[in-house]
Amino acid sequence: MKILTIASLLFFAIQAFADLGGCVVYKAKYVMKNGQSVTGYLPLWSYEDYSYLDEHSQSNAYCSDKAFQQLLNRVFYQEQKKLEFGLFEKLDLVQFSQAASRNQPFSVGCAFTDSSSIRALHLDSIRYTVFLQAKNAEWDYPEIAIQVLDVKTANMMREQKVVNHAGLSHPSMPEQPGSIYEYFFDEYVVLNYNKNISQAALEAKLAALSEQFYAPELRYVQSQGTMSGKQLKQEKQRVVLPIILQLREEGVILIQRYMTC
């Protein structure tokens, strides 16, 4: 078993919502040919039958040991043409305090995991699987992907509830002067776990950071195509990432929302 990098899993999570469809999260135990085993969650999203559960029985044709293992072969061997897939040993939902839930920004919830709980399994290394459960995705599907966080932050979010929350966004702009096409800036839901930060203080903090936070994307739009996507990514790593990490130290977590079709 291998640990997936955070970067690859972020791609994995974002891609999950590109084409919509249903999403079922399967929990199973995977017994490997080398004698090791791992238990984890596998979200499968598509328009196929395995991405939906019967509304009465809350199950489908793949909710057994043998059928689930056959499903793995179908999805990865036949449909996706790959031998490796990512698995979450932990998959949690954001918990809101009673006060925060009265103005909750999610229709259902937000799922997250930590980088240490991600495993990459090879189909040919699996001896057999033990099916445990299947549930419909409980996060705010499809606008919120599975967030991959560092272990310290994820543990804090598992142990505590959101005190209050706000949003961080920037108005869209024409991609080029006079263009009918708009550039949409990254948008975040901001979750505060720090009891010493009031709603007003949280919003003031975000307002003070907004100009610096969106400076790389603003420069990208204003460059009129001379700044590449790779350069934008590097600028965001340099400018935005330190802000995100500093806010995490204060108990303030940014959850990115994704554009969907």
C-alpha positions as CSV (number, residue, x, y, z in Angstrom):
1,M,0.0,0.0,0.0
2,K,1.2,3.5,-0.8
3,I,0.2,6.9,0.5
4,L,-1.1,9.3,-2.2
5,T,0.4,12.8,-2.2
6,I,-1.8,15.6,-1.2
7,A,-1.6,17.2,-4.6
8,S,-2.7,14.1,-6.4
9,L,-5.6,13.6,-4.0
10,L,-6.7,17.2,-4.4
11,F,-7.0,16.5,-8.1
12,F,-8.8,13.3,-7.3
13,A,-11.3,15.1,-5.2
14,I,-11.9,18.0,-7.5
15,Q,-12.4,15.7,-10.5
16,A,-15.1,13.9,-8.5
17,F,-17.5,16.7,-9.3
18,A,-16.8,17.5,-12.9
19,D,-19.7,15.5,-14.4
20,L,-22.2,15.3,-11.5
21,G,-24.3,12.2,-11.3
22,G,-25.0,10.3,-8.1
23,C,-22.4,9.4,-5.5
24,V,-22.3,6.4,-3.1
25,V,-19.6,6.0,-0.5
26,Y,-18.7,2.4,0.0
27,K,-16.9,1.2,3.1
28,A,-15.1,-2.1,2.9
29,K,-12.1,-4.1,4.3
30,Y,-9.5,-4.9,1.7
31,V,-7.4,-7.9,2.5
32,M,-4.1,-7.9,0.5
33,K,-2.1,-10.8,-0.9
34,N,0.8,-9.8,1.3
35,G,-1.3,-10.4,4.5
36,Q,-2.0,-6.8,5.2
37,S,-5.4,-5.3,5.3
38,V,-6.9,-1.8,5.2
39,T,-10.5,-0.6,5.9
40,G,-11.6,2.6,4.2
41,Y,-14.2,4.6,2.2
42,L,-14.4,4.7,-1.5
43,P,-16.8,7.3,-3.1
44,L,-18.0,6.3,-6.5
45,W,-19.8,9.0,-8.6
46,S,-21.4,8.6,-12.0
47,Y,-24.7,8.1,-13.7
48,E,-24.2,4.3,-13.4
49,D,-26.3,2.1,-11.1
50,Y,-23.5,1.7,-8.6
51,S,-23.7,5.5,-7.8
52,Y,-27.3,5.2,-6.5
53,L,-29.0,3.4,-3.6
54,D,-32.6,2.1,-3.5
55,E,-34.5,4.7,-1.5
56,H,-36.3,2.1,0.5
57,S,-33.6,-0.5,1.2
58,Q,-30.7,2.0,1.1
59,S,-28.7,-0.6,-0.7
60,N,-27.9,-1.8,-4.3
61,A,-26.7,-4.9,-6.1
62,Y,-23.1,-4.3,-5.0
63,C,-23.7,-4.5,-1.2
64,S,-22.1,-7.9,-0.7
65,D,-18.5,-9.1,-0.5
66,K,-18.3,-10.8,-3.9
67,A,-20.4,-8.2,-5.8
68,F,-18.4,-5.3,-4.4
69,Q,-15.1,-6.9,-5.5
70,Q,-16.6,-7.4,-9.0
71,L,-17.6,-3.7,-8.9
72,L,-14.0,-2.7,-8.3
73,N,-13.0,-4.6,-11.4
74,R,-15.8,-3.1,-13.4
75,V,-15.1,0.5,-12.4
76,F,-11.3,0.5,-12.5
77,Y,-10.3,-2.3,-15.0
78,Q,-13.1,-1.8,-17.5
79,E,-14.3,1.8,-17.2
80,Q,-11.4,3.8,-16.0
81,K,-8.7,1.6,-17.5
82,K,-6.4,1.8,-14.4
83,L,-5.1,-0.6,-11.8
84,E,-4.6,1.8,-8.9
85,F,-7.3,3.8,-7.0
86,G,-7.4,6.1,-4.0
87,L,-9.0,5.1,-0.7
88,F,-9.9,7.1,2.4
89,E,-9.2,5.4,5.8
90,K,-11.1,8.4,7.4
91,L,-13.9,10.5,6.0
92,D,-15.6,12.9,8.3
93,L,-18.2,15.6,8.1
94,V,-17.9,19.2,9.4
95,Q,-19.9,19.6,12.6
96,F,-21.6,22.9,13.4
97,S,-22.5,24.4,16.8
98,Q,-26.2,25.1,17.4
99,A,-25.6,28.8,16.8
100,A,-23.6,28.3,13.6
101,S,-26.1,25.8,12.2
102,R,-28.9,28.4,12.2
103,N,-27.0,30.1,9.3
104,Q,-25.3,27.1,7.9
105,P,-23.7,27.7,4.4
106,F,-24.1,24.1,3.3
107,S,-27.3,22.3,2.2
108,V,-26.1,19.1,3.8
109,G,-22.5,19.1,4.9
110,C,-18.8,19.2,4.0
111,A,-16.6,16.1,3.9
112,F,-12.9,16.2,4.8
113,T,-10.0,13.8,5.5
114,D,-6.4,14.1,6.4
115,S,-3.4,13.4,4.3
116,S,-2.2,10.5,6.5
117,S,-5.5,8.6,5.9
118,I,-5.2,8.3,2.1
119,R,-4.0,5.0,0.6
120,A,-3.4,3.9,-3.0
121,L,-4.4,0.3,-3.6
122,H,-3.5,-1.9,-6.6
123,L,-6.3,-4.1,-7.9
124,D,-3.9,-7.0,-8.5
125,S,-2.7,-6.9,-4.9
126,I,-6.2,-7.4,-3.4
127,R,-6.9,-11.0,-2.3
128,Y,-10.5,-10.3,-1.3
129,T,-12.8,-7.6,0.0
130,V,-15.3,-7.6,2.9
131,F,-18.2,-5.2,2.2
132,L,-19.2,-3.2,5.3
133,Q,-21.7,-0.5,4.2
134,A,-22.9,1.9,1.5
135,K,-24.3,5.4,2.0
136,N,-25.2,8.3,-0.1
137,A,-22.6,11.1,-0.1
138,E,-23.4,13.4,2.8
139,W,-21.5,16.5,1.8
140,D,-22.8,19.5,-0.1
141,Y,-22.6,17.6,-3.4
142,P,-21.5,18.8,-5.9
143,E,-20.2,22.2,-4.9
144,I,-17.9,21.1,-2.1
145,A,-15.4,18.4,-2.8
146,I,-13.7,16.2,-0.2
147,Q,-11.2,18.5,1.5
148,V,-7.7,17.1,2.1
149,L,-6.2,18.7,5.2
150,D,-3.1,18.2,7.4
151,V,-3.5,15.9,10.3
152,K,-3.5,18.6,13.0
153,T,-6.2,20.6,11.3
154,A,-8.4,17.5,10.5
155,N,-8.2,16.3,14.1
156,M,-9.2,19.7,15.4
157,M,-12.2,19.7,13.1
158,R,-13.2,16.2,14.3
159,E,-13.0,17.2,17.9
160,Q,-14.7,20.6,17.7
161,K,-17.7,22.3,16.2
162,V,-17.8,25.4,14.0
163,V,-18.4,28.5,16.1
164,N,-19.3,30.8,13.2
165,H,-18.6,31.2,9.5
166,A,-18.4,33.6,6.6
167,G,-17.6,33.7,2.9
168,L,-14.5,34.9,1.0
169,S,-15.0,35.8,-2.7
170,H,-14.2,38.4,-5.4
171,P,-16.5,39.7,-8.1
172,S,-16.0,38.1,-11.5
173,M,-14.3,40.2,-14.2
174,P,-14.1,40.0,-18.1
175,E,-11.2,37.7,-19.1
176,Q,-10.1,40.4,-21.6
177,P,-11.2,44.1,-22.0
178,G,-14.6,44.0,-23.8
179,S,-14.8,40.2,-23.6
180,I,-18.2,38.5,-23.0
181,Y,-16.4,35.7,-21.1
182,E,-16.0,36.1,-17.3
183,Y,-13.1,35.1,-15.1
184,F,-14.5,33.6,-11.8
185,F,-12.2,33.9,-8.8
186,D,-11.7,31.2,-6.3
187,E,-14.5,31.2,-3.7
188,Y,-14.3,29.9,-0.2
189,V,-16.5,29.2,2.8
190,V,-14.6,30.2,5.9
191,L,-15.2,28.1,9.1
192,N,-14.1,29.5,12.4
193,Y,-13.4,27.1,15.3
194,N,-11.9,29.8,17.6
195,K,-14.3,30.9,20.3
196,N,-12.3,34.1,20.8
197,I,-13.2,35.3,17.2
198,S,-16.7,36.7,16.9
199,Q,-18.7,36.9,13.7
200,A,-17.8,40.6,13.3
201,A,-14.1,40.0,14.0
202,L,-14.1,37.1,11.5
203,E,-15.6,39.2,8.7
204,A,-13.2,42.1,9.5
205,K,-10.3,39.7,9.4
206,L,-11.3,38.5,5.9
207,A,-11.9,42.0,4.6
208,A,-8.4,43.0,5.7
209,L,-6.9,39.9,3.9
210,S,-9.0,40.0,0.8
211,E,-6.9,42.3,-1.3
212,Q,-3.7,40.4,-0.7
213,F,-5.4,37.1,-1.0
214,Y,-6.8,37.8,-4.5
215,A,-3.8,39.7,-5.8
216,P,-2.4,36.8,-7.8
217,E,-5.6,36.1,-9.6
218,L,-6.2,39.8,-10.2
219,R,-2.7,40.1,-11.7
220,Y,-3.5,37.0,-13.9
221,V,-6.6,38.6,-15.3
222,Q,-5.0,42.0,-15.8
223,S,-2.0,40.4,-17.6
224,Q,-4.3,39.8,-20.6
225,G,-2.8,36.4,-21.3
226,T,0.9,37.1,-20.7
227,M,0.8,35.4,-17.3
228,S,0.5,31.6,-17.7
229,G,-1.6,29.2,-15.6
230,K,1.6,27.7,-14.2
231,Q,2.8,31.2,-13.1
232,L,-0.6,31.8,-11.5
233,K,-0.3,28.6,-9.6
234,Q,3.2,29.5,-8.4
235,E,2.0,33.0,-7.3
236,K,-0.9,31.5,-5.4
237,Q,1.5,29.1,-3.7
238,R,3.7,32.0,-2.7
239,V,1.0,34.5,-1.6
240,V,-2.2,32.6,-0.8
241,L,-0.9,29.4,0.8
242,P,0.9,31.2,3.7
243,I,-2.3,33.1,4.5
244,I,-4.4,29.8,4.5
245,L,-1.8,28.2,6.8
246,Q,-1.7,31.1,9.2
247,L,-5.5,31.2,9.4
248,R,-5.5,27.5,10.2
249,E,-3.1,28.2,13.2
250,E,-5.8,30.6,14.4
251,G,-8.6,28.0,14.1
252,V,-10.0,29.5,10.9
253,I,-10.4,27.0,8.0
254,L,-10.9,27.9,4.3
255,I,-13.1,25.4,2.3
256,Q,-13.0,26.0,-1.4
257,R,-16.1,25.8,-3.5
258,Y,-15.8,24.4,-7.0
259,M,-17.4,25.4,-10.2
260,T,-19.6,22.7,-11.6
261,C,-21.2,22.1,-15.0
